[in-house]
Amino acid sequence: MAVVNPTDTGRPPARAATVNIAGTAWPVYKLEALAAAAAVALLIALITGSAQAAVLAAATAAALRWLFALVRA
């Protein structure tokens, strides 16, 4: 009996670019999400003076960057 695996395309899976930090490979998109979140948090905190707004905006920016990387991969 033959088994067919339709998800096996014969191509190796695409690997995300990584950066070695303290012996651990971090995908670049995660570091970009952290940097975007920090920048947005600082900017919103300086503009509005509200920590709540800054944290909410930063979390949104990080989540969007992370999701775009997952969709693109």
Buried (B, 14 or more C-beta within 10 A) or exposed (E): EEEEEEEEEEEEEEEBEBEEEEEEEBBEBBEBBBEBBEEBBEBBBEEEEEEEBBBBBBEEBBEEBBEEBEEEE
